[in-house]
Structure formats: structure tokens, C-alpha cells
Amino acid sequence: MTTTTVTLELLHPGEPGYDEARTVWNAMVDRRPAVIARCHSTTDVAAAVRFAAARGLEIGVRCGGHNIAGLAVPEAGLMIDLTPMNEVRIDPDQRLAQVQGGALLGELDRAAQQHGLATTAGNVSHTGVGGLTLGGGMGWLARQYGLACDNVVSYEMVTATGDIVTASATHNADLFWGLRGGGGNFGIVTAFEFRLHHIGTRTLVADFTYSTDQAFAVLRAWRDLNATASRQATFTAGIRGSELTAGFVWIGDPADCADLIAVFRSLGPVVAESIEEMPYLTLQSRDDSVQGHRFRRYWKGHYFKSLPDEAIHALLRNPGIGASLQAYGGAIADVPDEDAAFSHRDTQFEFVTATRWQDPADDADRIATVRAYAATLDPYAGGAYLNTLNGESINRAFPPAKLARLTELKNTYDPANVFHLNQNIRPTA
């Protein structure tokens, strides 16, 4: 997908398209880059990196714009906008996808599903493929086929000096290791090659809302049931105030999960239930927020290696804000931890608590509520997902030995920390 012609499009404050390009998912982010470079090719990205270096401009990289801190948008710097680079090519015979670095998950899903194929992608279709995958990439297929990063065959990347390199298991293998979960620390990935899987198009989503006085018992039973669940099922739970909703997402023939539905109905008194069959593409876009970019947002996340009763009690002391659990395990844990930068493969559940609002006057209270609730769960946490870090130490995503190896890789590919507007791994000073 590399071309040699430079078609770089530069946008400056006040010009048509500038404000639209700098607007990201979290409306709290209102920074103004000195210039936005809209890139149409890998050659454009390399030219933009050199442009920034020549002018001493800080670099941010934008694709889907879902980073909660809005790191894609540098104040008075250069924002490299990859969104024009959204081409997806599918080879159904080899079950491979060639994906440009600015593509969104929905573009990948739609192209692959024409052939009944898919690879692990996130749960919101307007998320960028690049940001999701570089941080690991959790999705509904992960328990069957591994994380998004586990399904990458090769990467194309622009370095801090504007050079173009590729990485795979047999070429620049050290970089390949680091890009599989190490974030955007080593360069700008302009193309991914993904392994695809034949999944068909059928899915089912089951959600059950339980009596509040049974929430603790139900969540304990949900935890225990997950330990033996089919890899086609990804268990989910949502908590808001005293209300508990628990269920699962099933990829495959819905008839095959009838017994599991019956088990969920028996976990406790069911106040309401929703059981819906839907195409895979509908599943992948059902959590989209068309008006999402007008909301102010804040979140915190944890990984749980286990979910002891004390943690369940803490979860259920929810102050009335959104909180969710999503099961890991399966193929995620099959990959040896040393095989990729992504860490904490023994995680059982990912926890996220989040809130959104519109009035800036509510910022302090909303943020404080999320922080306080997440802090009550700190004693039970065993790390965190790189893509949910929000101002916390990078140490939460990587254990010391792995972080040391990533630091050495950073020293090799970006010793001046040109690419630091990310979940940053600092080079050795």
C-alpha cells in the first residue's frame, strides 16, 4: 500500500475542514494544532514526520480519535491525520486482510464479512484499527481467535526519521514483538496485514437484569459459570447503582447456546431479559454513538486475575455510574506471555467504569466520582489494558521485565521520544 508520490494535504487554523479534523471522541479535548497533515499514503506520513522535525513541532497521530485523553491532538503541534488512509483489501482464499493505518473497525468488518470472514476487532465500529490493535485489541472474537494484535501477520511503519520499515515474525522480529501490544511508541503504523477467520454472519446477544437483592449471588454464579464457558461466548456484566445486568455475546449458530440461556435464567430472579439474534455487522456497530463526539467523557479500567467475593461487594457499591465487566481467557491466554508486548494474559475479566456528560461545570464532580469508585477496586486489580490507561503509570500495563525490553526497543526506534503523545514508554535518558 506504499506509494512514492507525496499528496500531503495541510490544514491550518481557520481553513475549511480544520475544526472537523481536530474534533475527537471526547469533547473535553479542544486543542488547536498549528497544522494538520491529512495523509493519503505512507509516503505522505513519512513527509509529515520530516516536516514536523524540520520545524520542531510536536507530533500527534489521529485515526479514530477514541483515545480518552485526546492524545492525537497536539496543542500548537502537528496532527498527522490518517483518516484518508482507509483502504481495506481482502484475500478470501488466503484469508488475509490488507488494512491501511487510518481505517476504522467498521470498514474492516464490512469488507471481511462479504466473505463470511472476520478478525478480532473492538466493539464500536468507528474506533480506529490502528489504535485498537497497537494496544492489544480486545473484541468479541478474542476468546476464540486471540486479540487483534495476535492476528497481525505484518506491519508497515514510518519511523521517527521518516524511514519506512516492515515487521513480521521473520523480519524485524523485535519490532514485531513490540508492536503487538506496545502502543504507538515506535513509529506510525501505516498498514496492517491481518489473519482472517471464517465465522459466518450469525450472532446472539443475551442480557438478563436480576433482582437487586440477588445481585451478589448472581454475580458470584456468573463468575463461576464463566470458568467453563464455551469460547464462542464472551460473558458480560453491567452495573449501575444497585442494578445488575449479566449475559453473554455468542458468535455462531444461536441454536448452540440454548442451554446457556437456560442456565442464565436460573441464576436468580430475572426482572427483564433481552435475547436478540443479529448479523455480526450489527453486533459490531450496536454500541456506536452517532452523537458521541458532543459528550465529555472520563473512564478508568482494571484487569482482574480473579474476582473474589470482596471484589464483587466493592463492584456492587456502585455510585450510579456505568461499570462493566468483560471476560477474557480462551485463546487470549493460549499465547505465551513472552511472545508479544501485550501483558496480563492470565486476566479473567476486564473492568471499565465510565461516565459522559455535556456541561463543563460538571467536570470535577464526574471525574472525582469515577476515580473514587475505581479506587475501591484497586486492591483486587492485576494490571490494566493499555488502551484504557487514563493518566496512570505505564507500569500498570507491563510488568518490569517486559517494560525493560520495550524501553530498549524504544531506544532503538525512537531514542528522542518523537512519538510521545501516546501511552508513553520513555527511552533511556
Sequence and secondary structure as in RCSB ss.txt:
>XXXX:A:sequence
MTTTTVTLELLHPGEPGYDEARTVWNAMVDRRPAVIARCHSTTDVAAAVRFAAARGLEIGVRCGGHNIAGLAVPE
AGLMIDLTPMNEVRIDPDQRLAQVQGGALLGELDRAAQQHGLATTAGNVSHTGVGGLTLGGGMGWLARQYGLACD
NVVSYEMVTATGDIVTASATHNADLFWGLRGGGGNFGIVTAFEFRLHHIGTRTLVADFTYSTDQAFAVLRAWRDL
NATASRQATFTAGIRGSELTAGFVWIGDPADCADLIAVFRSLGPVVAESIEEMPYLTLQSRDDSVQGHRFRRYWK
GHYFKSLPDEAIHALLRNPGIGASLQAYGGAIADVPDEDAAFSHRDTQFEFVTATRWQDPADDADRIATVRAYAA
TLDPYAGGAYLNTLNGESINRAFPPAKLARLTELKNTYDPANVFHLNQNIRPTA
>XXXX:A:secstr
   SS   EEE TTSTTHHHHH  S TT     SEEEE SSHHHHHHHHHHHHHHT  EEEESS   TT TT  T
TSEEEE TT   EEEETTTTEEEEETT BHHHHHHHHHTTTEE    S TTSBHHHHHHT    TTHHHH  GGG
GEEEEEEE TTS EEEEESSSSHHHHHHHTTS SSS EEEEEEEE EE  SEEEEEEEEE GGGHHHHHHHHHHH
HTT  TTEEEEEEEETTEEEEEEEEES GGGGHHHHHHHHTSS EEEEEEEEEEHHHHHHTT  TTGGGSEEEEE
EEEES   HHHHHHHHS  SSEEEEEE  THHHHS GGGSS   TT  EEEEEEEEES GGGHHHHHHHHHHHHH
HTGGG     GGG SSS GGGTS HHHHHHHHHHHHHH TT S  SSS      
